[in-house]
């Protein structure tokens, strides 16, 4: 791998680190609408094989969706960083 390519990957990692720092609160799970007649919003989380629900109402739905999206963005960033770091480690570019 060329030095220019290594530098480019390291700059991308720094950009991703900054993006991680800019993410706000996050929660793993999703907003769901439950009910046959009287539909209500809940936040759903599967933990240790059990589903946990918290009632959101209308006031907290937007915030819960934002937290869930932040978690998904976090995962995407970590995945990209992992690939880049693996490539750099393979080339022993950290020395």
N, CA, C and O atoms as a CHARMM CRD file, in Angstrom:
* protein
*
  380
    1    1 UNK  N      0.85600  -1.17400   0.00000 PROA 1      0.00000
    2    1 UNK  CA     0.00000   0.00000   0.00000 PROA 1      0.00000
    3    1 UNK  C      0.90300   1.23900   0.00000 PROA 1      0.00000
    4    1 UNK  O      1.86700   1.31100   0.76200 PROA 1      0.00000
    5    2 UNK  N      0.58800   2.19500  -0.84800 PROA 2      0.00000
    6    2 UNK  CA     1.37200   3.41300  -0.95400 PROA 2      0.00000
    7    2 UNK  C      1.17200   4.29800   0.27000 PROA 2      0.00000
    8    2 UNK  O      0.14200   4.24700   0.94200 PROA 2      0.00000
    9    3 UNK  N      2.19600   5.11300   0.54000 PROA 3      0.00000
   10    3 UNK  CA     2.12500   6.02100   1.67200 PROA 3      0.00000
   11    3 UNK  C      0.94500   6.99200   1.52800 PROA 3      0.00000
   12    3 UNK  O      0.29800   7.34200   2.51500 PROA 3      0.00000
   13    4 UNK  N      0.67500   7.41900   0.29500 PROA 4      0.00000
   14    4 UNK  CA    -0.43600   8.33100   0.03600 PROA 4      0.00000
   15    4 UNK  C     -1.77100   7.67900   0.40500 PROA 4      0.00000
   16    4 UNK  O     -2.64700   8.32200   0.98400 PROA 4      0.00000
   17    5 UNK  N     -1.91200   6.41200   0.06900 PROA 5      0.00000
   18    5 UNK  CA    -3.13300   5.67100   0.38100 PROA 5      0.00000
   19    5 UNK  C     -3.27800   5.46400   1.88800 PROA 5      0.00000
   20    5 UNK  O     -4.38000   5.55300   2.43000 PROA 5      0.00000
   21    6 UNK  N     -2.17600   5.19100   2.55100 PROA 6      0.00000
   22    6 UNK  CA    -2.18600   5.02200   4.01000 PROA 6      0.00000
   23    6 UNK  C     -2.62200   6.32600   4.67600 PROA 6      0.00000
   24    6 UNK  O     -3.45600   6.31800   5.58200 PROA 6      0.00000
   25    7 UNK  N     -2.05800   7.44000   4.22600 PROA 7      0.00000
   26    7 UNK  CA    -2.40900   8.75500   4.77900 PROA 7      0.00000
   27    7 UNK  C     -3.89300   9.04200   4.56800 PROA 7      0.00000
   28    7 UNK  O     -4.56400   9.54800   5.46800 PROA 7      0.00000
   29    8 UNK  N     -4.40000   8.72400   3.39400 PROA 8      0.00000
   30    8 UNK  CA    -5.81100   8.94700   3.08700 PROA 8      0.00000
   31    8 UNK  C     -6.70800   8.14700   4.03800 PROA 8      0.00000
   32    8 UNK  O     -7.70800   8.66200   4.53600 PROA 8      0.00000
   33    9 UNK  N     -6.34600   6.89600   4.28100 PROA 9      0.00000
   34    9 UNK  CA    -7.14800   6.05200   5.18100 PROA 9      0.00000
   35    9 UNK  C     -7.08000   6.57300   6.61200 PROA 9      0.00000
   36    9 UNK  O     -8.08200   6.55500   7.32600 PROA 9      0.00000
   37   10 UNK  N     -5.91800   7.03100   7.03100 PROA 10     0.00000
   38   10 UNK  CA    -5.78700   7.56300   8.38900 PROA 10     0.00000
   39   10 UNK  C     -6.59900   8.85000   8.55800 PROA 10     0.00000
   40   10 UNK  O     -7.18400   9.07800   9.61700 PROA 10     0.00000
   41   11 UNK  N     -6.63600   9.68900   7.52000 PROA 11     0.00000
   42   11 UNK  CA    -7.46400  10.90100   7.56900 PROA 11     0.00000
   43   11 UNK  C     -8.93700  10.53900   7.65300 PROA 11     0.00000
   44   11 UNK  O     -9.69900  11.18200   8.37500 PROA 11     0.00000
   45   12 UNK  N     -9.33800   9.51000   6.91600 PROA 12     0.00000
   46   12 UNK  CA   -10.74000   9.07100   6.95200 PROA 12     0.00000
   47   12 UNK  C    -11.09800   8.58300   8.35700 PROA 12     0.00000
   48   12 UNK  O    -12.19200   8.86300   8.84700 PROA 12     0.00000
   49   13 UNK  N    -10.20100   7.86900   8.99600 PROA 13     0.00000
   50   13 UNK  CA   -10.44300   7.38600  10.36300 PROA 13     0.00000
   51   13 UNK  C    -10.62700   8.57000  11.30500 PROA 13     0.00000
   52   13 UNK  O    -11.51100   8.54300  12.16200 PROA 13     0.00000
   53   14 UNK  N     -9.80700   9.60400  11.16000 PROA 14     0.00000
   54   14 UNK  CA    -9.94900  10.79400  12.00500 PROA 14     0.00000
   55   14 UNK  C    -11.29500  11.46900  11.78900 PROA 14     0.00000
   56   14 UNK  O    -11.93500  11.91300  12.74200 PROA 14     0.00000
   57   15 UNK  N    -11.72200  11.54600  10.53000 PROA 15     0.00000
   58   15 UNK  CA   -13.03700  12.11600  10.21900 PROA 15     0.00000
   59   15 UNK  C    -14.13800  11.30600  10.89000 PROA 15     0.00000
   60   15 UNK  O    -15.07500  11.87300  11.45300 PROA 15     0.00000
   61   16 UNK  N    -14.02700   9.98900  10.83300 PROA 16     0.00000
   62   16 UNK  CA   -15.02600   9.12000  11.45800 PROA 16     0.00000
   63   16 UNK  C    -15.02000   9.28400  12.97200 PROA 16     0.00000
   64   16 UNK  O    -16.08100   9.25100  13.59600 PROA 16     0.00000
   65   17 UNK  N    -13.85300   9.45900  13.57100 PROA 17     0.00000
   66   17 UNK  CA   -13.77500   9.68500  15.02500 PROA 17     0.00000
   67   17 UNK  C    -14.51500  10.96400  15.41100 PROA 17     0.00000
   68   17 UNK  O    -15.23200  11.00200  16.41100 PROA 17     0.00000
   69   18 UNK  N    -14.33200  12.00500  14.60700 PROA 18     0.00000
   70   18 UNK  CA   -15.03900  13.25900  14.89200 PROA 18     0.00000
   71   18 UNK  C    -16.54800  13.06800  14.77700 PROA 18     0.00000
   72   18 UNK  O    -17.31200  13.57400  15.59900 PROA 18     0.00000
   73   19 UNK  N    -16.96900  12.33100  13.74600 PROA 19     0.00000
   74   19 UNK  CA   -18.41300  12.06500  13.58500 PROA 19     0.00000
   75   19 UNK  C    -18.97400  11.30500  14.78100 PROA 19     0.00000
   76   19 UNK  O    -20.09900  11.56000  15.20800 PROA 19     0.00000
   77   20 UNK  N    -18.19300  10.37200  15.32200 PROA 20     0.00000
   78   20 UNK  CA   -18.65200   9.65000  16.52200 PROA 20     0.00000
   79   20 UNK  C    -18.87000  10.62200  17.67900 PROA 20     0.00000
   80   20 UNK  O    -19.85300  10.52200  18.41400 PROA 20     0.00000
   81   21 UNK  N    -17.94200  11.55800  17.82700 PROA 21     0.00000
   82   21 UNK  CA   -18.04700  12.53100  18.90700 PROA 21     0.00000
   83   21 UNK  C    -19.22000  13.48400  18.75500 PROA 21     0.00000
   84   21 UNK  O    -19.69600  14.05000  19.73900 PROA 21     0.00000
   85   22 UNK  N    -19.68700  13.66200  17.52900 PROA 22     0.00000
   86   22 UNK  CA   -20.79200  14.57300  17.27100 PROA 22     0.00000
   87   22 UNK  C    -22.15600  13.92000  17.48400 PROA 22     0.00000
   88   22 UNK  O    -23.16600  14.61500  17.59400 PROA 22     0.00000
   89   23 UNK  N    -22.19000  12.60200  17.54400 PROA 23     0.00000
   90   23 UNK  CA   -23.47400  11.91900  17.74800 PROA 23     0.00000
   91   23 UNK  C    -24.00500  12.23500  19.13700 PROA 23     0.00000
   92   23 UNK  O    -23.24800  12.31900  20.10400 PROA 23     0.00000
   93   24 UNK  N    -25.28500  12.40300  19.21600 PROA 24     0.00000
   94   24 UNK  CA   -25.91500  12.67200  20.50400 PROA 24     0.00000
   95   24 UNK  C    -26.27100  11.38000  21.21200 PROA 24     0.00000
   96   24 UNK  O    -25.68100  10.33500  20.93900 PROA 24     0.00000
   97   25 UNK  N    -27.23500  11.44600  22.12200 PROA 25     0.00000
   98   25 UNK  CA   -27.65800  10.25200  22.85200 PROA 25     0.00000
   99   25 UNK  C    -28.10500   9.14700  21.90000 PROA 25     0.00000
  100   25 UNK  O    -28.62500   9.41500  20.81700 PROA 25     0.00000
  101   26 UNK  N    -27.89700   7.90900  22.31800 PROA 26     0.00000
  102   26 UNK  CA   -28.29000   6.79000  21.46700 PROA 26     0.00000
  103   26 UNK  C    -28.88300   5.66500  22.29300 PROA 26     0.00000
  104   26 UNK  O    -28.56600   5.48400  23.46800 PROA 26     0.00000
  105   27 UNK  N    -29.75500   4.91500  21.63300 PROA 27     0.00000
  106   27 UNK  CA   -30.36100   3.74000  22.25200 PROA 27     0.00000
  107   27 UNK  C    -30.49400   2.66300  21.18400 PROA 27     0.00000
  108   27 UNK  O    -30.86300   2.94000  20.04300 PROA 27     0.00000
  109   28 UNK  N    -30.18800   1.44100  21.57200 PROA 28     0.00000
  110   28 UNK  CA   -30.40400   0.30100  20.68300 PROA 28     0.00000
  111   28 UNK  C    -31.85800  -0.11000  20.80900 PROA 28     0.00000
  112   28 UNK  O    -32.36100  -0.29700  21.91700 PROA 28     0.00000
  113   29 UNK  N    -32.52300  -0.24900  19.70000 PROA 29     0.00000
  114   29 UNK  CA   -33.93300  -0.62900  19.70900 PROA 29     0.00000
  115   29 UNK  C    -34.67600   0.16900  18.66000 PROA 29     0.00000
  116   29 UNK  O    -34.06800   0.82700  17.81600 PROA 29     0.00000
  117   30 UNK  N    -36.00100   0.10600  18.71900 PROA 30     0.00000
  118   30 UNK  CA   -36.78200   0.81200  17.70800 PROA 30     0.00000
  119   30 UNK  C    -38.11500   1.28000  18.27000 PROA 30     0.00000
  120   30 UNK  O    -38.61600   0.77100  19.27300 PROA 30     0.00000
  121   31 UNK  N    -38.66500   2.26800  17.58200 PROA 31     0.00000
  122   31 UNK  CA   -39.99000   2.79400  17.92800 PROA 31     0.00000
  123   31 UNK  C    -41.02200   1.94700  17.19400 PROA 31     0.00000
  124   31 UNK  O    -40.92600   1.73600  15.98500 PROA 31     0.00000
  125   32 UNK  N    -42.00400   1.46700  17.94000 PROA 32     0.00000
  126   32 UNK  CA   -43.05400   0.62900  17.34700 PROA 32     0.00000
  127   32 UNK  C    -44.42400   1.19500  17.72100 PROA 32     0.00000
  128   32 UNK  O    -44.59300   1.84800  18.75100 PROA 32     0.00000
  129   33 UNK  N    -45.38300   0.92400  16.85500 PROA 33     0.00000
  130   33 UNK  CA   -46.76900   1.34000  17.07100 PROA 33     0.00000
  131   33 UNK  C    -47.56700   0.07800  17.37200 PROA 33     0.00000
  132   33 UNK  O    -47.66000  -0.82100  16.53700 PROA 33     0.00000
  133   34 UNK  N    -48.14200   0.01900  18.56900 PROA 34     0.00000
  134   34 UNK  CA   -48.83000  -1.19000  19.01400 PROA 34     0.00000
  135   34 UNK  C    -50.28700  -0.86500  19.33400 PROA 34     0.00000
  136   34 UNK  O    -50.60400   0.18300  19.89500 PROA 34     0.00000
  137   35 UNK  N    -51.14500  -1.78000  18.96600 PROA 35     0.00000
  138   35 UNK  CA   -52.55600  -1.65400  19.31600 PROA 35     0.00000
  139   35 UNK  C    -53.45200  -1.85900  18.11500 PROA 35     0.00000
  140   35 UNK  O    -53.12000  -1.46300  16.99800 PROA 35     0.00000
  141   36 UNK  N    -54.60400  -2.48900  18.35900 PROA 36     0.00000
  142   36 UNK  CA   -55.55700  -2.74200  17.27800 PROA 36     0.00000
  143   36 UNK  C    -56.39200  -1.48500  16.99700 PROA 36     0.00000
  144   36 UNK  O    -56.44500  -1.00800  15.86400 PROA 36     0.00000
  145   37 UNK  N    -57.02800  -0.96800  18.01900 PROA 37     0.00000
  146   37 UNK  CA   -57.87600   0.21900  17.84300 PROA 37     0.00000
  147   37 UNK  C    -57.17200   1.48400  18.32500 PROA 37     0.00000
  148   37 UNK  O    -57.11600   2.49300  17.62100 PROA 37     0.00000
  149   38 UNK  N    -56.65500   1.40700  19.50100 PROA 38     0.00000
  150   38 UNK  CA   -56.00300   2.56200  20.11600 PROA 38     0.00000
  151   38 UNK  C    -54.48400   2.39400  20.00400 PROA 38     0.00000
  152   38 UNK  O    -53.83700   1.92700  20.94100 PROA 38     0.00000
  153   39 UNK  N    -53.93000   2.77000  18.87700 PROA 39     0.00000
  154   39 UNK  CA   -52.50300   2.56700  18.62600 PROA 39     0.00000
  155   39 UNK  C    -51.67400   3.53400  19.47800 PROA 39     0.00000
  156   39 UNK  O    -51.96800   4.72600  19.56800 PROA 39     0.00000
  157   40 UNK  N    -50.63700   2.98100  20.09500 PROA 40     0.00000
  158   40 UNK  CA   -49.74900   3.75700  20.95600 PROA 40     0.00000
  159   40 UNK  C    -48.30000   3.48900  20.57200 PROA 40     0.00000
  160   40 UNK  O    -47.96600   2.39600  20.11700 PROA 40     0.00000
  161   41 UNK  N    -47.43900   4.49200  20.75800 PROA 41     0.00000
  162   41 UNK  CA   -46.01500   4.33900  20.46000 PROA 41     0.00000
  163   41 UNK  C    -45.25800   3.82100  21.67500 PROA 41     0.00000
  164   41 UNK  O    -45.45800   4.27100  22.80300 PROA 41     0.00000
  165   42 UNK  N    -44.38100   2.85700  21.40500 PROA 42     0.00000
  166   42 UNK  CA   -43.51900   2.27700  22.42500 PROA 42     0.00000
  167   42 UNK  C    -42.09600   2.20600  21.87700 PROA 42     0.00000
  168   42 UNK  O    -41.87900   2.19700  20.66500 PROA 42     0.00000
  169   43 UNK  N    -41.14600   2.15600  22.78400 PROA 43     0.00000
  170   43 UNK  CA   -39.77300   1.86100  22.39200 PROA 43     0.00000
  171   43 UNK  C    -39.53400   0.40800  22.74800 PROA 43     0.00000
  172   43 UNK  O    -39.77600  -0.02000  23.87600 PROA 43     0.00000
  173   44 UNK  N    -39.05400  -0.34600  21.76700 PROA 44     0.00000
  174   44 UNK  CA   -38.87700  -1.78200  21.92200 PROA 44     0.00000
  175   44 UNK  C    -37.39800  -2.13900  21.89900 PROA 44     0.00000
  176   44 UNK  O    -36.64200  -1.67700  21.04400 PROA 44     0.00000
  177   45 UNK  N    -37.00000  -2.97400  22.86100 PROA 45     0.00000
  178   45 UNK  CA   -35.62000  -3.44600  22.95100 PROA 45     0.00000
  179   45 UNK  C    -35.63900  -4.93400  23.27600 PROA 45     0.00000
  180   45 UNK  O    -36.28800  -5.36400  24.23000 PROA 45     0.00000
  181   46 UNK  N    -34.93000  -5.70400  22.48400 PROA 46     0.00000
  182   46 UNK  CA   -34.79500  -7.12900  22.77500 PROA 46     0.00000
  183   46 UNK  C    -33.47600  -7.31900  23.50900 PROA 46     0.00000
  184   46 UNK  O    -32.40400  -7.02600  22.97900 PROA 46     0.00000
  185   47 UNK  N    -33.57500  -7.81400  24.74100 PROA 47     0.00000
  186   47 UNK  CA   -32.38300  -8.00000  25.57300 PROA 47     0.00000
  187   47 UNK  C    -32.44600  -9.36000  26.24800 PROA 47     0.00000
  188   47 UNK  O    -33.40300  -9.69100  26.94800 PROA 47     0.00000
  189   48 UNK  N    -31.40100 -10.13200  26.01800 PROA 48     0.00000
  190   48 UNK  CA   -31.30600 -11.46800  26.60100 PROA 48     0.00000
  191   48 UNK  C    -32.53300 -12.30600  26.25500 PROA 48     0.00000
  192   48 UNK  O    -33.04100 -13.04800  27.09700 PROA 48     0.00000
  193   49 UNK  N    -33.00400 -12.18800  25.02600 PROA 49     0.00000
  194   49 UNK  CA   -34.11700 -12.99600  24.55000 PROA 49     0.00000
  195   49 UNK  C    -35.49000 -12.51200  24.97200 PROA 49     0.00000
  196   49 UNK  O    -36.49800 -13.14800  24.66400 PROA 49     0.00000
  197   50 UNK  N    -35.53600 -11.38900  25.67600 PROA 50     0.00000
  198   50 UNK  CA   -36.82400 -10.85500  26.12600 PROA 50     0.00000
  199   50 UNK  C    -37.01500  -9.45900  25.56500 PROA 50     0.00000
  200   50 UNK  O    -36.06700  -8.67700  25.48900 PROA 50     0.00000
  201   51 UNK  N    -38.24100  -9.15000  25.17300 PROA 51     0.00000
  202   51 UNK  CA   -38.55300  -7.83000  24.64300 PROA 51     0.00000
  203   51 UNK  C    -38.96900  -6.90700  25.77600 PROA 51     0.00000
  204   51 UNK  O    -39.87300  -7.21700  26.55200 PROA 51     0.00000
  205   52 UNK  N    -38.30000  -5.77900  25.85400 PROA 52     0.00000
  206   52 UNK  CA   -38.63300  -4.74900  26.84000 PROA 52     0.00000
  207   52 UNK  C    -39.32700  -3.61300  26.09500 PROA 52     0.00000
  208   52 UNK  O    -38.87800  -3.20400  25.02400 PROA 52     0.00000
  209   53 UNK  N    -40.41100  -3.10800  26.65600 PROA 53     0.00000
  210   53 UNK  CA   -41.15200  -2.00600  26.05400 PROA 53     0.00000
  211   53 UNK  C    -41.28500  -0.87200  27.05100 PROA 53     0.00000
  212   53 UNK  O    -41.50700  -1.09000  28.24200 PROA 53     0.00000
  213   54 UNK  N    -41.14000   0.36700  26.53300 PROA 54     0.00000
  214   54 UNK  CA   -41.49500   1.51900  27.36500 PROA 54     0.00000
  215   54 UNK  C    -42.47100   2.36800  26.56300 PROA 54     0.00000
  216   54 UNK  O    -42.30000   2.56100  25.35900 PROA 54     0.00000
  217   55 UNK  N    -43.47800   2.86200  27.23200 PROA 55     0.00000
  218   55 UNK  CA   -44.48000   3.69300  26.59400 PROA 55     0.00000
  219   55 UNK  C    -43.86900   5.05600  26.28100 PROA 55     0.00000
  220   55 UNK  O    -43.21200   5.65900  27.12900 PROA 55     0.00000
  221   56 UNK  N    -44.09000   5.53400  25.05800 PROA 56     0.00000
  222   56 UNK  CA   -43.54300   6.81900  24.64200 PROA 56     0.00000
  223   56 UNK  C    -44.58300   7.92300  24.60500 PROA 56     0.00000
  224   56 UNK  O    -44.28600   9.07100  24.93600 PROA 56     0.00000
  225   57 UNK  N    -45.78600   7.59000  24.20900 PROA 57     0.00000
  226   57 UNK  CA   -46.76700   8.63400  23.97300 PROA 57     0.00000
  227   57 UNK  C    -46.35300   9.41400  22.73300 PROA 57     0.00000
  228   57 UNK  O    -45.43100   9.01100  22.02400 PROA 57     0.00000
  229   58 UNK  N    -47.01300  10.50400  22.47500 PROA 58     0.00000
  230   58 UNK  CA   -46.70000  11.29100  21.27600 PROA 58     0.00000
  231   58 UNK  C    -45.51800  12.22500  21.49600 PROA 58     0.00000
  232   58 UNK  O    -44.80100  12.56100  20.55300 PROA 58     0.00000
  233   59 UNK  N    -45.31800  12.64000  22.72900 PROA 59     0.00000
  234   59 UNK  CA   -44.31200  13.66000  23.02500 PROA 59     0.00000
  235   59 UNK  C    -42.86800  13.15800  22.89800 PROA 59     0.00000
  236   59 UNK  O    -41.97500  13.94300  22.58000 PROA 59     0.00000
  237   60 UNK  N    -42.63100  11.88500  23.13900 PROA 60     0.00000
  238   60 UNK  CA   -41.25900  11.37000  23.16300 PROA 60     0.00000
  239   60 UNK  C    -40.87600  10.55800  21.93300 PROA 60     0.00000
  240   60 UNK  O    -39.74800  10.07300  21.84700 PROA 60     0.00000
  241   61 UNK  N    -41.78600  10.40100  20.98700 PROA 61     0.00000
  242   61 UNK  CA   -41.53400   9.57800  19.79700 PROA 61     0.00000
  243   61 UNK  C    -40.36300  10.12400  18.97700 PROA 61     0.00000
  244   61 UNK  O    -39.45700   9.37900  18.60300 PROA 61     0.00000
  245   62 UNK  N    -40.38900  11.41500  18.70600 PROA 62     0.00000
  246   62 UNK  CA   -39.34400  12.03100  17.88000 PROA 62     0.00000
  247   62 UNK  C    -37.96200  11.83400  18.51300 PROA 62     0.00000
  248   62 UNK  O    -37.00400  11.48600  17.82200 PROA 62     0.00000
  249   63 UNK  N    -37.86400  12.05600  19.81500 PROA 63     0.00000
  250   63 UNK  CA   -36.59000  11.91000  20.50100 PROA 63     0.00000
  251   63 UNK  C    -36.12200  10.45800  20.49000 PROA 63     0.00000
  252   63 UNK  O    -34.94000  10.18900  20.27700 PROA 63     0.00000
  253   64 UNK  N    -37.03800   9.52700  20.71600 PROA 64     0.00000
  254   64 UNK  CA   -36.68500   8.10600  20.71500 PROA 64     0.00000
  255   64 UNK  C    -36.19400   7.66200  19.32900 PROA 64     0.00000
  256   64 UNK  O    -35.23900   6.89400  19.22300 PROA 64     0.00000
  257   65 UNK  N    -36.84700   8.14700  18.27800 PROA 65     0.00000
  258   65 UNK  CA   -36.40800   7.81500  16.91400 PROA 65     0.00000
  259   65 UNK  C    -35.01800   8.37400  16.65300 PROA 65     0.00000
  260   65 UNK  O    -34.18400   7.71200  16.03500 PROA 65     0.00000
  261   66 UNK  N    -34.76900   9.58500  17.12200 PROA 66     0.00000
  262   66 UNK  CA   -33.44700  10.20600  16.95400 PROA 66     0.00000
  263   66 UNK  C    -32.36600   9.38300  17.66600 PROA 66     0.00000
  264   66 UNK  O    -31.29200   9.15500  17.10900 PROA 66     0.00000
  265   67 UNK  N    -32.64700   8.94200  18.88400 PROA 67     0.00000
  266   67 UNK  CA   -31.68200   8.14400  19.63900 PROA 67     0.00000
  267   67 UNK  C    -31.40100   6.82200  18.93700 PROA 67     0.00000
  268   67 UNK  O    -30.25900   6.36600  18.88300 PROA 67     0.00000
  269   68 UNK  N    -32.44800   6.21500  18.40500 PROA 68     0.00000
  270   68 UNK  CA   -32.30000   4.95000  17.69200 PROA 68     0.00000
  271   68 UNK  C    -31.47800   5.14200  16.40600 PROA 68     0.00000
  272   68 UNK  O    -30.62700   4.31400  16.08000 PROA 68     0.00000
  273   69 UNK  N    -31.73700   6.23100  15.68600 PROA 69     0.00000
  274   69 UNK  CA   -30.97300   6.53300  14.47000 PROA 69     0.00000
  275   69 UNK  C    -29.51300   6.81100  14.79900 PROA 69     0.00000
  276   69 UNK  O    -28.62100   6.39700  14.05800 PROA 69     0.00000
  277   70 UNK  N    -29.26000   7.50500  15.89900 PROA 70     0.00000
  278   70 UNK  CA   -27.87800   7.75500  16.31600 PROA 70     0.00000
  279   70 UNK  C    -27.13600   6.44700  16.56500 PROA 70     0.00000
  280   70 UNK  O    -25.96000   6.32200  16.22400 PROA 70     0.00000
  281   71 UNK  N    -27.81300   5.48500  17.15000 PROA 71     0.00000
  282   71 UNK  CA   -27.18900   4.18200  17.39000 PROA 71     0.00000
  283   71 UNK  C    -26.84300   3.50200  16.06300 PROA 71     0.00000
  284   71 UNK  O    -25.76700   2.92100  15.92500 PROA 71     0.00000
  285   72 UNK  N    -27.75200   3.57400  15.09200 PROA 72     0.00000
  286   72 UNK  CA   -27.49500   2.96300  13.78700 PROA 72     0.00000
  287   72 UNK  C    -26.32400   3.64300  13.08300 PROA 72     0.00000
  288   72 UNK  O    -25.49400   2.97300  12.46800 PROA 72     0.00000
  289   73 UNK  N    -26.25600   4.97600  13.17300 PROA 73     0.00000
  290   73 UNK  CA   -25.12600   5.70400  12.59400 PROA 73     0.00000
  291   73 UNK  C    -23.82400   5.29800  13.27600 PROA 73     0.00000
  292   73 UNK  O    -22.79400   5.13200  12.62200 PROA 73     0.00000
  293   74 UNK  N    -23.88100   5.13900  14.59200 PROA 74     0.00000
  294   74 UNK  CA   -22.71400   4.71000  15.36500 PROA 74     0.00000
  295   74 UNK  C    -22.19800   3.37200  14.84500 PROA 74     0.00000
  296   74 UNK  O    -20.99600   3.20500  14.63800 PROA 74     0.00000
  297   75 UNK  N    -23.09700   2.42700  14.63500 PROA 75     0.00000
  298   75 UNK  CA   -22.70100   1.11500  14.12700 PROA 75     0.00000
  299   75 UNK  C    -22.06700   1.20700  12.74600 PROA 75     0.00000
  300   75 UNK  O    -21.06600   0.54400  12.47500 PROA 75     0.00000
  301   76 UNK  N    -22.65000   2.03100  11.86900 PROA 76     0.00000
  302   76 UNK  CA   -22.09700   2.19100  10.52200 PROA 76     0.00000
  303   76 UNK  C    -20.68400   2.75900  10.57500 PROA 76     0.00000
  304   76 UNK  O    -19.80000   2.30000   9.85100 PROA 76     0.00000
  305   77 UNK  N    -20.46900   3.75100  11.42600 PROA 77     0.00000
  306   77 UNK  CA   -19.15100   4.36300  11.56600 PROA 77     0.00000
  307   77 UNK  C    -18.14400   3.36000  12.09100 PROA 77     0.00000
  308   77 UNK  O    -17.03000   3.26600  11.57800 PROA 77     0.00000
  309   78 UNK  N    -18.53200   2.60500  13.11600 PROA 78     0.00000
  310   78 UNK  CA   -17.62500   1.60900  13.69500 PROA 78     0.00000
  311   78 UNK  C    -17.26900   0.53500  12.66600 PROA 78     0.00000
  312   78 UNK  O    -16.12400   0.08500  12.61300 PROA 78     0.00000
  313   79 UNK  N    -18.22700   0.12900  11.86300 PROA 79     0.00000
  314   79 UNK  CA   -17.95400  -0.87100  10.82000 PROA 79     0.00000
  315   79 UNK  C    -16.92800  -0.34600   9.82100 PROA 79     0.00000
  316   79 UNK  O    -15.98400  -1.05100   9.46500 PROA 79     0.00000
  317   80 UNK  N    -17.11400   0.89200   9.37100 PROA 80     0.00000
  318   80 UNK  CA   -16.16800   1.46000   8.40400 PROA 80     0.00000
  319   80 UNK  C    -14.78200   1.60400   9.02700 PROA 80     0.00000
  320   80 UNK  O    -13.77600   1.30700   8.38300 PROA 80     0.00000
  321   81 UNK  N    -14.72900   2.05900  10.27300 PROA 81     0.00000
  322   81 UNK  CA   -13.44300   2.19300  10.95300 PROA 81     0.00000
  323   81 UNK  C    -12.75800   0.84100  11.10500 PROA 81     0.00000
  324   81 UNK  O    -11.53700   0.74400  10.97900 PROA 81     0.00000
  325   82 UNK  N    -13.52800  -0.18800  11.37100 PROA 82     0.00000
  326   82 UNK  CA   -12.97100  -1.52900  11.52600 PROA 82     0.00000
  327   82 UNK  C    -12.29300  -1.98500  10.23800 PROA 82     0.00000
  328   82 UNK  O    -11.17600  -2.50100  10.26600 PROA 82     0.00000
  329   83 UNK  N    -12.96900  -1.79400   9.11900 PROA 83     0.00000
  330   83 UNK  CA   -12.39900  -2.19400   7.82500 PROA 83     0.00000
  331   83 UNK  C    -11.11000  -1.42700   7.54800 PROA 83     0.00000
  332   83 UNK  O    -10.10400  -2.01600   7.15300 PROA 83     0.00000
  333   84 UNK  N    -11.14600  -0.11900   7.75600 PROA 84     0.00000
  334   84 UNK  CA    -9.95900   0.69600   7.51300 PROA 84     0.00000
  335   84 UNK  C     -8.80300   0.28500   8.42300 PROA 84     0.00000
  336   84 UNK  O     -7.66800   0.14800   7.96700 PROA 84     0.00000
  337   85 UNK  N     -9.09200   0.09000   9.70400 PROA 85     0.00000
  338   85 UNK  CA    -8.04400  -0.30000  10.64700 PROA 85     0.00000
  339   85 UNK  C     -7.48800  -1.68700  10.33200 PROA 85     0.00000
  340   85 UNK  O     -6.29500  -1.93300  10.51000 PROA 85     0.00000
  341   86 UNK  N     -8.33800  -2.58000   9.87200 PROA 86     0.00000
  342   86 UNK  CA    -7.85400  -3.90600   9.47400 PROA 86     0.00000
  343   86 UNK  C     -6.88000  -3.80300   8.30400 PROA 86     0.00000
  344   86 UNK  O     -5.84400  -4.46800   8.29200 PROA 86     0.00000
  345   87 UNK  N     -7.21900  -2.96100   7.31300 PROA 87     0.00000
  346   87 UNK  CA    -6.35100  -2.78500   6.15800 PROA 87     0.00000
  347   87 UNK  C     -5.01600  -2.16900   6.56400 PROA 87     0.00000
  348   87 UNK  O     -3.96400  -2.58300   6.07600 PROA 87     0.00000
  349   88 UNK  N     -5.05800  -1.17900   7.45600 PROA 88     0.00000
  350   88 UNK  CA    -3.82700  -0.54800   7.91700 PROA 88     0.00000
  351   88 UNK  C     -2.99400  -1.50700   8.77300 PROA 88     0.00000
  352   88 UNK  O     -1.76800  -1.53800   8.66400 PROA 88     0.00000
  353   89 UNK  N     -3.65100  -2.27000   9.60300 PROA 89     0.00000
  354   89 UNK  CA    -2.94400  -3.23600  10.44400 PROA 89     0.00000
  355   89 UNK  C     -2.27800  -4.31500   9.59200 PROA 89     0.00000
  356   89 UNK  O     -1.15500  -4.73600   9.87000 PROA 89     0.00000
  357   90 UNK  N     -2.98000  -4.75000   8.55900 PROA 90     0.00000
  358   90 UNK  CA    -2.43900  -5.76200   7.64700 PROA 90     0.00000
  359   90 UNK  C     -1.13800  -5.27100   7.00000 PROA 90     0.00000
  360   90 UNK  O     -0.19400  -6.03800   6.80900 PROA 90     0.00000
  361   91 UNK  N     -1.11200  -3.98600   6.67100 PROA 91     0.00000
  362   91 UNK  CA     0.07100  -3.40400   6.03800 PROA 91     0.00000
  363   91 UNK  C      1.09800  -2.93900   7.08300 PROA 91     0.00000
  364   91 UNK  O      2.14800  -2.40500   6.72600 PROA 91     0.00000
  365   92 UNK  N      0.79700  -3.14100   8.34900 PROA 92     0.00000
  366   92 UNK  CA     1.66000  -2.71200   9.43600 PROA 92     0.00000
  367   92 UNK  C      1.93500  -1.21500   9.34600 PROA 92     0.00000
  368   92 UNK  O      3.06200  -0.76700   9.55700 PROA 92     0.00000
  369   93 UNK  N      0.90200  -0.45200   9.03200 PROA 93     0.00000
  370   93 UNK  CA     1.04100   0.98300   8.76500 PROA 93     0.00000
  371   93 UNK  C      1.07600   1.83100  10.01500 PROA 93     0.00000
  372   93 UNK  O      1.24900   3.04600   9.91000 PROA 93     0.00000
  373   94 UNK  N      0.92300   1.26000  11.18100 PROA 94     0.00000
  374   94 UNK  CA     0.88600   2.03200  12.41100 PROA 94     0.00000
  375   94 UNK  C      2.26000   2.25100  13.01100 PROA 94     0.00000
  376   94 UNK  O      2.39800   2.96300  14.00600 PROA 94     0.00000
  377   95 UNK  N      3.27700   1.64700  12.41800 PROA 95     0.00000
  378   95 UNK  CA     4.62600   1.78600  12.99500 PROA 95     0.00000
  379   95 UNK  C      5.34900   2.97800  12.45700 PROA 95     0.00000
  380   95 UNK  O      6.49000   3.23300  12.84100 PROA 95     0.00000
